[in-house]
Amino acid sequence: MKNASYHTGIKRTPYTAMFGTAPKVGLTSSSIPVEIIERLETEDDLCKALTVPPNSADDMPPPQPDDHLPVSQSDLPPP
C-alpha cells in the first residue's frame, strides 16, 4: 500500500516526498490485462480473475514426467 495521506508538516504525501511523483493507485497499475480489468464489477470478480489461469494455459499439454530422461551414458542410444 502506498502512503498517499497528506502530511501538513511536509505539505505533501510521504510518497510524493520520497519519489517526486504522485502515487499510482488502482488496478491499471497492476499486471492484470486491461481487457480483464474493464470487465471487473466486484471484488469477487477480481478474486476470480487472479485465481483462474489464462486461457492459453488450457491449450498447453500437461507437463511430462522426467522418467524418460537418460540416467547414465549407457542409457543413451548409439550414434
mmCIF file of the N, C-alpha and C atoms, coordinates in Angstrom:
data_MODEL
# 
_entry.id   MODEL 
# 
loop_
_atom_site.group_PDB 
_atom_site.id 
_atom_site.type_symbol 
_atom_site.label_atom_id 
_atom_site.label_alt_id 
_atom_site.label_comp_id 
_atom_site.label_asym_id 
_atom_site.label_entity_id 
_atom_site.label_seq_id 
_atom_site.pdbx_PDB_ins_code 
_atom_site.Cartn_x 
_atom_site.Cartn_y 
_atom_site.Cartn_z 
_atom_site.occupancy 
_atom_site.B_iso_or_equiv 
_atom_site.pdbx_formal_charge 
_atom_site.auth_seq_id 
_atom_site.auth_comp_id 
_atom_site.auth_asym_id 
_atom_site.auth_atom_id 
_atom_site.pdbx_PDB_model_num 
ATOM 1   N N  . MET A 1 1  ? 0.849   -1.172  0.000   1.00 0.00 ? 1  MET A N  1 
ATOM 2   C CA . MET A 1 1  ? 0.000   0.000   0.000   1.00 0.00 ? 1  MET A CA 1 
ATOM 3   C C  . MET A 1 1  ? 0.890   1.228   0.000   1.00 0.00 ? 1  MET A C  1 
ATOM 4   N N  . LYS A 1 2  ? 0.535   2.164   -0.814  1.00 0.00 ? 2  LYS A N  1 
ATOM 5   C CA . LYS A 1 2  ? 1.313   3.394   -0.926  1.00 0.00 ? 2  LYS A CA 1 
ATOM 6   C C  . LYS A 1 2  ? 0.737   4.438   0.023   1.00 0.00 ? 2  LYS A C  1 
ATOM 7   N N  . ASN A 1 3  ? 1.607   5.125   0.739   1.00 0.00 ? 3  ASN A N  1 
ATOM 8   C CA . ASN A 1 3  ? 1.162   6.124   1.700   1.00 0.00 ? 3  ASN A CA 1 
ATOM 9   C C  . ASN A 1 3  ? 0.820   7.416   0.963   1.00 0.00 ? 3  ASN A C  1 
ATOM 10  N N  . ALA A 1 4  ? -0.479  7.614   0.737   1.00 0.00 ? 4  ALA A N  1 
ATOM 11  C CA . ALA A 1 4  ? -0.945  8.782   -0.005  1.00 0.00 ? 4  ALA A CA 1 
ATOM 12  C C  . ALA A 1 4  ? -1.658  9.781   0.895   1.00 0.00 ? 4  ALA A C  1 
ATOM 13  N N  . SER A 1 5  ? -1.457  9.664   2.214   1.00 0.00 ? 5  SER A N  1 
ATOM 14  C CA . SER A 1 5  ? -2.085  10.598  3.154   1.00 0.00 ? 5  SER A CA 1 
ATOM 15  C C  . SER A 1 5  ? -1.304  11.905  3.160   1.00 0.00 ? 5  SER A C  1 
ATOM 16  N N  . TYR A 1 6  ? -2.031  13.004  3.070   1.00 0.00 ? 6  TYR A N  1 
ATOM 17  C CA . TYR A 1 6  ? -1.381  14.320  3.049   1.00 0.00 ? 6  TYR A CA 1 
ATOM 18  C C  . TYR A 1 6  ? -0.766  14.614  4.416   1.00 0.00 ? 6  TYR A C  1 
ATOM 19  N N  . HIS A 1 7  ? 0.469   15.071  4.413   1.00 0.00 ? 7  HIS A N  1 
ATOM 20  C CA . HIS A 1 7  ? 1.178   15.407  5.640   1.00 0.00 ? 7  HIS A CA 1 
ATOM 21  C C  . HIS A 1 7  ? 1.357   16.919  5.691   1.00 0.00 ? 7  HIS A C  1 
ATOM 22  N N  . THR A 1 8  ? 0.793   17.534  6.732   1.00 0.00 ? 8  THR A N  1 
ATOM 23  C CA . THR A 1 8  ? 0.831   19.001  6.800   1.00 0.00 ? 8  THR A CA 1 
ATOM 24  C C  . THR A 1 8  ? 2.237   19.527  7.062   1.00 0.00 ? 8  THR A C  1 
ATOM 25  N N  . GLY A 1 9  ? 3.087   18.768  7.744   1.00 0.00 ? 9  GLY A N  1 
ATOM 26  C CA . GLY A 1 9  ? 4.445   19.221  8.043   1.00 0.00 ? 9  GLY A CA 1 
ATOM 27  C C  . GLY A 1 9  ? 5.302   19.360  6.798   1.00 0.00 ? 9  GLY A C  1 
ATOM 28  N N  . ILE A 1 10 ? 5.190   18.413  5.883   1.00 0.00 ? 10 ILE A N  1 
ATOM 29  C CA . ILE A 1 10 ? 5.994   18.468  4.657   1.00 0.00 ? 10 ILE A CA 1 
ATOM 30  C C  . ILE A 1 10 ? 5.187   18.986  3.468   1.00 0.00 ? 10 ILE A C  1 
ATOM 31  N N  . LYS A 1 11 ? 3.905   19.244  3.717   1.00 0.00 ? 11 LYS A N  1 
ATOM 32  C CA . LYS A 1 11 ? 2.991   19.813  2.723   1.00 0.00 ? 11 LYS A CA 1 
ATOM 33  C C  . LYS A 1 11 ? 2.900   18.976  1.440   1.00 0.00 ? 11 LYS A C  1 
ATOM 34  N N  . ARG A 1 12 ? 2.891   17.669  1.613   1.00 0.00 ? 12 ARG A N  1 
ATOM 35  C CA . ARG A 1 12 ? 2.711   16.714  0.513   1.00 0.00 ? 12 ARG A CA 1 
ATOM 36  C C  . ARG A 1 12 ? 2.550   15.322  1.115   1.00 0.00 ? 12 ARG A C  1 
ATOM 37  N N  . THR A 1 13 ? 2.316   14.356  0.277   1.00 0.00 ? 13 THR A N  1 
ATOM 38  C CA . THR A 1 13 ? 2.221   12.989  0.789   1.00 0.00 ? 13 THR A CA 1 
ATOM 39  C C  . THR A 1 13 ? 3.627   12.430  0.963   1.00 0.00 ? 13 THR A C  1 
ATOM 40  N N  . PRO A 1 14 ? 3.820   11.499  1.891   1.00 0.00 ? 14 PRO A N  1 
ATOM 41  C CA . PRO A 1 14 ? 5.141   10.889  2.033   1.00 0.00 ? 14 PRO A CA 1 
ATOM 42  C C  . PRO A 1 14 ? 5.631   10.226  0.745   1.00 0.00 ? 14 PRO A C  1 
ATOM 43  N N  . TYR A 1 15 ? 4.714   9.638   -0.014  1.00 0.00 ? 15 TYR A N  1 
ATOM 44  C CA . TYR A 1 15 ? 5.101   9.008   -1.282  1.00 0.00 ? 15 TYR A CA 1 
ATOM 45  C C  . TYR A 1 15 ? 5.652   10.058  -2.242  1.00 0.00 ? 15 TYR A C  1 
ATOM 46  N N  . THR A 1 16 ? 4.968   11.200  -2.353  1.00 0.00 ? 16 THR A N  1 
ATOM 47  C CA . THR A 1 16 ? 5.420   12.275  -3.246  1.00 0.00 ? 16 THR A CA 1 
ATOM 48  C C  . THR A 1 16 ? 6.761   12.830  -2.766  1.00 0.00 ? 16 THR A C  1 
ATOM 49  N N  . ALA A 1 17 ? 6.937   12.955  -1.464  1.00 0.00 ? 17 ALA A N  1 
ATOM 50  C CA . ALA A 1 17 ? 8.200   13.454  -0.928  1.00 0.00 ? 17 ALA A CA 1 
ATOM 51  C C  . ALA A 1 17 ? 9.346   12.496  -1.249  1.00 0.00 ? 17 ALA A C  1 
ATOM 52  N N  . MET A 1 18 ? 9.065   11.201  -1.181  1.00 0.00 ? 18 MET A N  1 
ATOM 53  C CA . MET A 1 18 ? 10.115  10.199  -1.405  1.00 0.00 ? 18 MET A CA 1 
ATOM 54  C C  . MET A 1 18 ? 10.447  10.019  -2.880  1.00 0.00 ? 18 MET A C  1 
ATOM 55  N N  . PHE A 1 19 ? 9.416   9.945   -3.731  1.00 0.00 ? 19 PHE A N  1 
ATOM 56  C CA . PHE A 1 19 ? 9.633   9.590   -5.136  1.00 0.00 ? 19 PHE A CA 1 
ATOM 57  C C  . PHE A 1 19 ? 9.455   10.751  -6.113  1.00 0.00 ? 19 PHE A C  1 
ATOM 58  N N  . GLY A 1 20 ? 8.953   11.884  -5.646  1.00 0.00 ? 20 GLY A N  1 
ATOM 59  C CA . GLY A 1 20 ? 8.821   13.051  -6.504  1.00 0.00 ? 20 GLY A CA 1 
ATOM 60  C C  . GLY A 1 20 ? 7.646   13.006  -7.469  1.00 0.00 ? 20 GLY A C  1 
ATOM 61  N N  . THR A 1 21 ? 6.758   12.060  -7.301  1.00 0.00 ? 21 THR A N  1 
ATOM 62  C CA . THR A 1 21 ? 5.597   11.930  -8.170  1.00 0.00 ? 21 THR A CA 1 
ATOM 63  C C  . THR A 1 21 ? 4.422   11.412  -7.352  1.00 0.00 ? 21 THR A C  1 
ATOM 64  N N  . ALA A 1 22 ? 3.218   11.687  -7.819  1.00 0.00 ? 22 ALA A N  1 
ATOM 65  C CA . ALA A 1 22 ? 2.033   11.198  -7.116  1.00 0.00 ? 22 ALA A CA 1 
ATOM 66  C C  . ALA A 1 22 ? 1.948   9.678   -7.248  1.00 0.00 ? 22 ALA A C  1 
ATOM 67  N N  . PRO A 1 23 ? 1.437   9.014   -6.213  1.00 0.00 ? 23 PRO A N  1 
ATOM 68  C CA . PRO A 1 23 ? 1.328   7.552   -6.294  1.00 0.00 ? 23 PRO A CA 1 
ATOM 69  C C  . PRO A 1 23 ? 0.291   7.119   -7.319  1.00 0.00 ? 23 PRO A C  1 
ATOM 70  N N  . LYS A 1 24 ? 0.584   6.021   -7.995  1.00 0.00 ? 24 LYS A N  1 
ATOM 71  C CA . LYS A 1 24 ? -0.375  5.444   -8.934  1.00 0.00 ? 24 LYS A CA 1 
ATOM 72  C C  . LYS A 1 24 ? -1.197  4.434   -8.164  1.00 0.00 ? 24 LYS A C  1 
ATOM 73  N N  . VAL A 1 25 ? -2.497  4.631   -8.174  1.00 0.00 ? 25 VAL A N  1 
ATOM 74  C CA . VAL A 1 25 ? -3.380  3.715   -7.468  1.00 0.00 ? 25 VAL A CA 1 
ATOM 75  C C  . VAL A 1 25 ? -4.429  3.198   -8.425  1.00 0.00 ? 25 VAL A C  1 
ATOM 76  N N  . GLY A 1 26 ? -4.952  2.042   -8.102  1.00 0.00 ? 26 GLY A N  1 
ATOM 77  C CA . GLY A 1 26 ? -5.965  1.442   -8.952  1.00 0.00 ? 26 GLY A CA 1 
ATOM 78  C C  . GLY A 1 26 ? -5.423  0.207   -9.637  1.00 0.00 ? 26 GLY A C  1 
ATOM 79  N N  . LEU A 1 27 ? -6.294  -0.484  -10.312 1.00 0.00 ? 27 LEU A N  1 
ATOM 80  C CA . LEU A 1 27 ? -5.916  -1.735  -10.942 1.00 0.00 ? 27 LEU A CA 1 
ATOM 81  C C  . LEU A 1 27 ? -5.064  -1.550  -12.191 1.00 0.00 ? 27 LEU A C  1 
ATOM 82  N N  . THR A 1 28 ? -5.127  -0.390  -12.817 1.00 0.00 ? 28 THR A N  1 
ATOM 83  C CA . THR A 1 28 ? -4.371  -0.218  -14.053 1.00 0.00 ? 28 THR A CA 1 
ATOM 84  C C  . THR A 1 28 ? -2.870  -0.246  -13.813 1.00 0.00 ? 28 THR A C  1 
ATOM 85  N N  . SER A 1 29 ? -2.441  -0.091  -12.561 1.00 0.00 ? 29 SER A N  1 
ATOM 86  C CA . SER A 1 29 ? -1.013  -0.181  -12.288 1.00 0.00 ? 29 SER A CA 1 
ATOM 87  C C  . SER A 1 29 ? -0.606  -1.612  -11.932 1.00 0.00 ? 29 SER A C  1 
ATOM 88  N N  . SER A 1 30 ? -1.510  -2.559  -12.061 1.00 0.00 ? 30 SER A N  1 
ATOM 89  C CA . SER A 1 30 ? -1.203  -3.956  -11.758 1.00 0.00 ? 30 SER A CA 1 
ATOM 90  C C  . SER A 1 30 ? -0.814  -4.705  -13.032 1.00 0.00 ? 30 SER A C  1 
ATOM 91  N N  . SER A 1 31 ? -0.537  -5.983  -12.884 1.00 0.00 ? 31 SER A N  1 
ATOM 92  C CA . SER A 1 31 ? -0.136  -6.794  -14.027 1.00 0.00 ? 31 SER A CA 1 
ATOM 93  C C  . SER A 1 31 ? -1.317  -7.480  -14.701 1.00 0.00 ? 31 SER A C  1 
ATOM 94  N N  . ILE A 1 32 ? -2.530  -7.161  -14.271 1.00 0.00 ? 32 ILE A N  1 
ATOM 95  C CA . ILE A 1 32 ? -3.728  -7.754  -14.871 1.00 0.00 ? 32 ILE A CA 1 
ATOM 96  C C  . ILE A 1 32 ? -3.982  -7.071  -16.210 1.00 0.00 ? 32 ILE A C  1 
ATOM 97  N N  . PRO A 1 33 ? -4.241  -7.838  -17.265 1.00 0.00 ? 33 PRO A N  1 
ATOM 98  C CA . PRO A 1 33 ? -4.507  -7.231  -18.569 1.00 0.00 ? 33 PRO A CA 1 
ATOM 99  C C  . PRO A 1 33 ? -5.710  -6.275  -18.525 1.00 0.00 ? 33 PRO A C  1 
ATOM 100 N N  . VAL A 1 34 ? -5.634  -5.211  -19.304 1.00 0.00 ? 34 VAL A N  1 
ATOM 101 C CA . VAL A 1 34 ? -6.673  -4.188  -19.326 1.00 0.00 ? 34 VAL A CA 1 
ATOM 102 C C  . VAL A 1 34 ? -8.031  -4.772  -19.713 1.00 0.00 ? 34 VAL A C  1 
ATOM 103 N N  . GLU A 1 35 ? -8.045  -5.764  -20.618 1.00 0.00 ? 35 GLU A N  1 
ATOM 104 C CA . GLU A 1 35 ? -9.313  -6.368  -21.048 1.00 0.00 ? 35 GLU A CA 1 
ATOM 105 C C  . GLU A 1 35 ? -10.046 -6.989  -19.865 1.00 0.00 ? 35 GLU A C  1 
ATOM 106 N N  . ILE A 1 36 ? -9.297  -7.584  -18.953 1.00 0.00 ? 36 ILE A N  1 
ATOM 107 C CA . ILE A 1 36 ? -9.911  -8.194  -17.777 1.00 0.00 ? 36 ILE A CA 1 
ATOM 108 C C  . ILE A 1 36 ? -10.349 -7.122  -16.792 1.00 0.00 ? 36 ILE A C  1 
ATOM 109 N N  . ILE A 1 37 ? -9.533  -6.113  -16.594 1.00 0.00 ? 37 ILE A N  1 
ATOM 110 C CA . ILE A 1 37 ? -9.872  -5.029  -15.668 1.00 0.00 ? 37 ILE A CA 1 
ATOM 111 C C  . ILE A 1 37 ? -11.174 -4.360  -16.075 1.00 0.00 ? 37 ILE A C  1 
ATOM 112 N N  . GLU A 1 38 ? -11.366 -4.158  -17.375 1.00 0.00 ? 38 GLU A N  1 
ATOM 113 C CA . GLU A 1 38 ? -12.572 -3.489  -17.852 1.00 0.00 ? 38 GLU A CA 1 
ATOM 114 C C  . GLU A 1 38 ? -13.835 -4.287  -17.559 1.00 0.00 ? 38 GLU A C  1 
ATOM 115 N N  . ARG A 1 39 ? -13.709 -5.614  -17.424 1.00 0.00 ? 39 ARG A N  1 
ATOM 116 C CA . ARG A 1 39 ? -14.886 -6.461  -17.161 1.00 0.00 ? 39 ARG A CA 1 
ATOM 117 C C  . ARG A 1 39 ? -15.164 -6.652  -15.677 1.00 0.00 ? 39 ARG A C  1 
ATOM 118 N N  . LEU A 1 40 ? -14.282 -6.230  -14.790 1.00 0.00 ? 40 LEU A N  1 
ATOM 119 C CA . LEU A 1 40 ? -14.474 -6.427  -13.358 1.00 0.00 ? 40 LEU A CA 1 
ATOM 120 C C  . LEU A 1 40 ? -15.563 -5.502  -12.828 1.00 0.00 ? 40 LEU A C  1 
ATOM 121 N N  . GLU A 1 41 ? -16.455 -6.076  -12.011 1.00 0.00 ? 41 GLU A N  1 
ATOM 122 C CA . GLU A 1 41 ? -17.515 -5.275  -11.393 1.00 0.00 ? 41 GLU A CA 1 
ATOM 123 C C  . GLU A 1 41 ? -17.486 -5.363  -9.875  1.00 0.00 ? 41 GLU A C  1 
ATOM 124 N N  . THR A 1 42 ? -16.986 -6.464  -9.320  1.00 0.00 ? 42 THR A N  1 
ATOM 125 C CA . THR A 1 42 ? -16.961 -6.656  -7.873  1.00 0.00 ? 42 THR A CA 1 
ATOM 126 C C  . THR A 1 42 ? -15.600 -7.184  -7.443  1.00 0.00 ? 42 THR A C  1 
ATOM 127 N N  . GLU A 1 43 ? -15.376 -7.196  -6.130  1.00 0.00 ? 43 GLU A N  1 
ATOM 128 C CA . GLU A 1 43 ? -14.142 -7.773  -5.605  1.00 0.00 ? 43 GLU A CA 1 
ATOM 129 C C  . GLU A 1 43 ? -14.088 -9.272  -5.885  1.00 0.00 ? 43 GLU A C  1 
ATOM 130 N N  . ASP A 1 44 ? -15.249 -9.914  -5.895  1.00 0.00 ? 44 ASP A N  1 
ATOM 131 C CA . ASP A 1 44 ? -15.294 -11.343 -6.220  1.00 0.00 ? 44 ASP A CA 1 
ATOM 132 C C  . ASP A 1 44 ? -14.798 -11.590 -7.644  1.00 0.00 ? 44 ASP A C  1 
ATOM 133 N N  . ASP A 1 45 ? -15.173 -10.698 -8.576  1.00 0.00 ? 45 ASP A N  1 
ATOM 134 C CA . ASP A 1 45 ? -14.690 -10.815 -9.953  1.00 0.00 ? 45 ASP A CA 1 
ATOM 135 C C  . ASP A 1 45 ? -13.164 -10.713 -9.985  1.00 0.00 ? 45 ASP A C  1 
ATOM 136 N N  . LEU A 1 46 ? -12.623 -9.812  -9.183  1.00 0.00 ? 46 LEU A N  1 
ATOM 137 C CA . LEU A 1 46 ? -11.174 -9.645  -9.123  1.00 0.00 ? 46 LEU A CA 1 
ATOM 138 C C  . LEU A 1 46 ? -10.510 -10.903 -8.572  1.00 0.00 ? 46 LEU A C  1 
ATOM 139 N N  . CYS A 1 47 ? -11.066 -11.458 -7.511  1.00 0.00 ? 47 CYS A N  1 
ATOM 140 C CA . CYS A 1 47 ? -10.508 -12.694 -6.930  1.00 0.00 ? 47 CYS A CA 1 
ATOM 141 C C  . CYS A 1 47 ? -10.534 -13.829 -7.947  1.00 0.00 ? 47 CYS A C  1 
ATOM 142 N N  . LYS A 1 48 ? -11.629 -13.943 -8.700  1.00 0.00 ? 48 LYS A N  1 
ATOM 143 C CA . LYS A 1 48 ? -11.724 -14.984 -9.721  1.00 0.00 ? 48 LYS A CA 1 
ATOM 144 C C  . LYS A 1 48 ? -10.687 -14.762 -10.815 1.00 0.00 ? 48 LYS A C  1 
ATOM 145 N N  . ALA A 1 49 ? -10.495 -13.504 -11.218 1.00 0.00 ? 49 ALA A N  1 
ATOM 146 C CA . ALA A 1 49 ? -9.528  -13.183 -12.267 1.00 0.00 ? 49 ALA A CA 1 
ATOM 147 C C  . ALA A 1 49 ? -8.107  -13.523 -11.824 1.00 0.00 ? 49 ALA A C  1 
ATOM 148 N N  . LEU A 1 50 ? -7.842  -13.390 -10.537 1.00 0.00 ? 50 LEU A N  1 
ATOM 149 C CA . LEU A 1 50 ? -6.500  -13.671 -10.033 1.00 0.00 ? 50 LEU A CA 1 
ATOM 150 C C  . LEU A 1 50 ? -6.248  -15.155 -9.821  1.00 0.00 ? 50 LEU A C  1 
ATOM 151 N N  . THR A 1 51 ? -7.315  -15.948 -9.659  1.00 0.00 ? 51 THR A N  1 
ATOM 152 C CA . THR A 1 51 ? -7.130  -17.364 -9.392  1.00 0.00 ? 51 THR A CA 1 
ATOM 153 C C  . THR A 1 51 ? -7.337  -18.249 -10.616 1.00 0.00 ? 51 THR A C  1 
ATOM 154 N N  . VAL A 1 52 ? -8.044  -17.762 -11.623 1.00 0.00 ? 52 VAL A N  1 
ATOM 155 C CA . VAL A 1 52 ? -8.292  -18.557 -12.834 1.00 0.00 ? 52 VAL A CA 1 
ATOM 156 C C  . VAL A 1 52 ? -7.114  -18.380 -13.775 1.00 0.00 ? 52 VAL A C  1 
ATOM 157 N N  . PRO A 1 53 ? -6.491  -19.486 -14.238 1.00 0.00 ? 53 PRO A N  1 
ATOM 158 C CA . PRO A 1 53 ? -5.364  -19.334 -15.161 1.00 0.00 ? 53 PRO A CA 1 
ATOM 159 C C  . PRO A 1 53 ? -5.832  -18.799 -16.510 1.00 0.00 ? 53 PRO A C  1 
ATOM 160 N N  . PRO A 1 54 ? -4.957  -18.122 -17.251 1.00 0.00 ? 54 PRO A N  1 
ATOM 161 C CA . PRO A 1 54 ? -5.325  -17.619 -18.569 1.00 0.00 ? 54 PRO A CA 1 
ATOM 162 C C  . PRO A 1 54 ? -5.706  -18.762 -19.509 1.00 0.00 ? 54 PRO A C  1 
ATOM 163 N N  . ASN A 1 55 ? -6.505  -18.450 -20.516 1.00 0.00 ? 55 ASN A N  1 
ATOM 164 C CA . ASN A 1 55 ? -6.972  -19.465 -21.464 1.00 0.00 ? 55 ASN A CA 1 
ATOM 165 C C  . ASN A 1 55 ? -5.830  -20.150 -22.196 1.00 0.00 ? 55 ASN A C  1 
ATOM 166 N N  . SER A 1 56 ? -4.748  -19.445 -22.446 1.00 0.00 ? 56 SER A N  1 
ATOM 167 C CA . SER A 1 56 ? -3.646  -20.042 -23.183 1.00 0.00 ? 56 SER A CA 1 
ATOM 168 C C  . SER A 1 56 ? -3.038  -21.214 -22.409 1.00 0.00 ? 56 SER A C  1 
ATOM 169 N N  . ALA A 1 57 ? -3.111  -21.185 -21.098 1.00 0.00 ? 57 ALA A N  1 
ATOM 170 C CA . ALA A 1 57 ? -2.581  -22.282 -20.309 1.00 0.00 ? 57 ALA A CA 1 
ATOM 171 C C  . ALA A 1 57 ? -3.433  -23.532 -20.488 1.00 0.00 ? 57 ALA A C  1 
ATOM 172 N N  . ASP A 1 58 ? -4.729  -23.367 -20.784 1.00 0.00 ? 58 ASP A N  1 
ATOM 173 C CA . ASP A 1 58 ? -5.592  -24.517 -21.009 1.00 0.00 ? 58 ASP A CA 1 
ATOM 174 C C  . ASP A 1 58 ? -5.219  -25.250 -22.290 1.00 0.00 ? 58 ASP A C  1 
ATOM 175 N N  . ASP A 1 59 ? -4.665  -24.544 -23.255 1.00 0.00 ? 59 ASP A N  1 
ATOM 176 C CA . ASP A 1 59 ? -4.312  -25.133 -24.533 1.00 0.00 ? 59 ASP A CA 1 
ATOM 177 C C  . ASP A 1 59 ? -2.990  -25.894 -24.482 1.00 0.00 ? 59 ASP A C  1 
ATOM 178 N N  . MET A 1 60 ? -2.211  -25.662 -23.449 1.00 0.00 ? 60 MET A N  1 
ATOM 179 C CA . MET A 1 60 ? -0.897  -26.296 -23.357 1.00 0.00 ? 60 MET A CA 1 
ATOM 180 C C  . MET A 1 60 ? -1.050  -27.721 -22.819 1.00 0.00 ? 60 MET A C  1 
ATOM 181 N N  . PRO A 1 61 ? -0.245  -28.650 -23.328 1.00 0.00 ? 61 PRO A N  1 
ATOM 182 C CA . PRO A 1 61 ? -0.304  -30.018 -22.798 1.00 0.00 ? 61 PRO A CA 1 
ATOM 183 C C  . PRO A 1 61 ? 0.248   -30.052 -21.380 1.00 0.00 ? 61 PRO A C  1 
ATOM 184 N N  . PRO A 1 62 ? -0.194  -31.006 -20.574 1.00 0.00 ? 62 PRO A N  1 
ATOM 185 C CA . PRO A 1 62 ? 0.328   -31.087 -19.211 1.00 0.00 ? 62 PRO A CA 1 
ATOM 186 C C  . PRO A 1 62 ? 1.807   -31.451 -19.234 1.00 0.00 ? 62 PRO A C  1 
ATOM 187 N N  . PRO A 1 63 ? 2.548   -31.020 -18.227 1.00 0.00 ? 63 PRO A N  1 
ATOM 188 C CA . PRO A 1 63 ? 3.978   -31.352 -18.197 1.00 0.00 ? 63 PRO A CA 1 
ATOM 189 C C  . PRO A 1 63 ? 4.172   -32.851 -18.080 1.00 0.00 ? 63 PRO A C  1 
ATOM 190 N N  . GLN A 1 64 ? 5.203   -33.335 -18.741 1.00 0.00 ? 64 GLN A N  1 
ATOM 191 C CA . GLN A 1 64 ? 5.517   -34.757 -18.733 1.00 0.00 ? 64 GLN A CA 1 
ATOM 192 C C  . GLN A 1 64 ? 6.536   -35.045 -17.644 1.00 0.00 ? 64 GLN A C  1 
ATOM 193 N N  . PRO A 1 65 ? 6.463   -36.213 -17.038 1.00 0.00 ? 65 PRO A N  1 
ATOM 194 C CA . PRO A 1 65 ? 7.463   -36.552 -16.021 1.00 0.00 ? 65 PRO A CA 1 
ATOM 195 C C  . PRO A 1 65 ? 8.834   -36.730 -16.666 1.00 0.00 ? 65 PRO A C  1 
ATOM 196 N N  . ASP A 1 66 ? 9.859   -36.591 -15.877 1.00 0.00 ? 66 ASP A N  1 
ATOM 197 C CA . ASP A 1 66 ? 11.227  -36.700 -16.376 1.00 0.00 ? 66 ASP A CA 1 
ATOM 198 C C  . ASP A 1 66 ? 11.722  -38.147 -16.387 1.00 0.00 ? 66 ASP A C  1 
ATOM 199 N N  . ASP A 1 67 ? 10.817  -39.129 -16.308 1.00 0.00 ? 67 ASP A N  1 
ATOM 200 C CA . ASP A 1 67 ? 11.211  -40.536 -16.280 1.00 0.00 ? 67 ASP A CA 1 
ATOM 201 C C  . ASP A 1 67 ? 11.907  -40.974 -17.568 1.00 0.00 ? 67 ASP A C  1 
ATOM 202 N N  . HIS A 1 68 ? 11.638  -40.318 -18.670 1.00 0.00 ? 68 HIS A N  1 
ATOM 203 C CA . HIS A 1 68 ? 12.196  -40.731 -19.951 1.00 0.00 ? 68 HIS A CA 1 
ATOM 204 C C  . HIS A 1 68 ? 13.614  -40.209 -20.177 1.00 0.00 ? 68 HIS A C  1 
ATOM 205 N N  . LEU A 1 69 ? 14.136  -39.415 -19.294 1.00 0.00 ? 69 LEU A N  1 
ATOM 206 C CA . LEU A 1 69 ? 15.484  -38.875 -19.467 1.00 0.00 ? 69 LEU A CA 1 
ATOM 207 C C  . LEU A 1 69 ? 16.522  -39.936 -19.142 1.00 0.00 ? 69 LEU A C  1 
ATOM 208 N N  . PRO A 1 70 ? 17.626  -39.994 -19.893 1.00 0.00 ? 70 PRO A N  1 
ATOM 209 C CA . PRO A 1 70 ? 18.660  -40.984 -19.607 1.00 0.00 ? 70 PRO A CA 1 
ATOM 210 C C  . PRO A 1 70 ? 19.303  -40.730 -18.253 1.00 0.00 ? 70 PRO A C  1 
ATOM 211 N N  . VAL A 1 71 ? 19.654  -41.799 -17.588 1.00 0.00 ? 71 VAL A N  1 
ATOM 212 C CA . VAL A 1 71 ? 20.239  -41.702 -16.275 1.00 0.00 ? 71 VAL A CA 1 
ATOM 213 C C  . VAL A 1 71 ? 21.770  -41.763 -16.366 1.00 0.00 ? 71 VAL A C  1 
ATOM 214 N N  . SER A 1 72 ? 22.270  -42.537 -17.304 1.00 0.00 ? 72 SER A N  1 
ATOM 215 C CA . SER A 1 72 ? 23.717  -42.650 -17.447 1.00 0.00 ? 72 SER A CA 1 
ATOM 216 C C  . SER A 1 72 ? 24.075  -42.697 -18.930 1.00 0.00 ? 72 SER A C  1 
ATOM 217 N N  . GLN A 1 73 ? 25.365  -42.670 -19.212 1.00 0.00 ? 73 GLN A N  1 
ATOM 218 C CA . GLN A 1 73 ? 25.848  -42.700 -20.588 1.00 0.00 ? 73 GLN A CA 1 
ATOM 219 C C  . GLN A 1 73 ? 25.424  -43.985 -21.302 1.00 0.00 ? 73 GLN A C  1 
ATOM 220 N N  . SER A 1 74 ? 25.341  -45.091 -20.579 1.00 0.00 ? 74 SER A N  1 
ATOM 221 C CA . SER A 1 74 ? 24.976  -46.359 -21.195 1.00 0.00 ? 74 SER A CA 1 
ATOM 222 C C  . SER A 1 74 ? 23.503  -46.404 -21.606 1.00 0.00 ? 74 SER A C  1 
ATOM 223 N N  . ASP A 1 75 ? 22.690  -45.534 -21.066 1.00 0.00 ? 75 ASP A N  1 
ATOM 224 C CA . ASP A 1 75 ? 21.274  -45.491 -21.429 1.00 0.00 ? 75 ASP A CA 1 
ATOM 225 C C  . ASP A 1 75 ? 21.029  -44.748 -22.748 1.00 0.00 ? 75 ASP A C  1 
ATOM 226 N N  . LEU A 1 76 ? 22.033  -44.062 -23.248 1.00 0.00 ? 76 LEU A N  1 
ATOM 227 C CA . LEU A 1 76 ? 21.878  -43.306 -24.490 1.00 0.00 ? 76 LEU A CA 1 
ATOM 228 C C  . LEU A 1 76 ? 21.911  -44.248 -25.687 1.00 0.00 ? 76 LEU A C  1 
ATOM 229 N N  . PRO A 1 77 ? 21.132  -43.953 -26.731 1.00 0.00 ? 77 PRO A N  1 
ATOM 230 C CA . PRO A 1 77 ? 21.190  -44.794 -27.932 1.00 0.00 ? 77 PRO A CA 1 
ATOM 231 C C  . PRO A 1 77 ? 22.523  -44.595 -28.643 1.00 0.00 ? 77 PRO A C  1 
ATOM 232 N N  . PRO A 1 78 ? 22.972  -45.602 -29.369 1.00 0.00 ? 78 PRO A N  1 
ATOM 233 C CA . PRO A 1 78 ? 24.248  -45.453 -30.096 1.00 0.00 ? 78 PRO A CA 1 
ATOM 234 C C  . PRO A 1 78 ? 24.114  -44.399 -31.192 1.00 0.00 ? 78 PRO A C  1 
ATOM 235 N N  . PRO A 1 79 ? 25.205  -43.725 -31.532 1.00 0.00 ? 79 PRO A N  1 
ATOM 236 C CA . PRO A 1 79 ? 25.149  -42.671 -32.571 1.00 0.00 ? 79 PRO A CA 1 
ATOM 237 C C  . PRO A 1 79 ? 24.895  -43.211 -33.953 1.00 0.00 ? 79 PRO A C  1 
# 
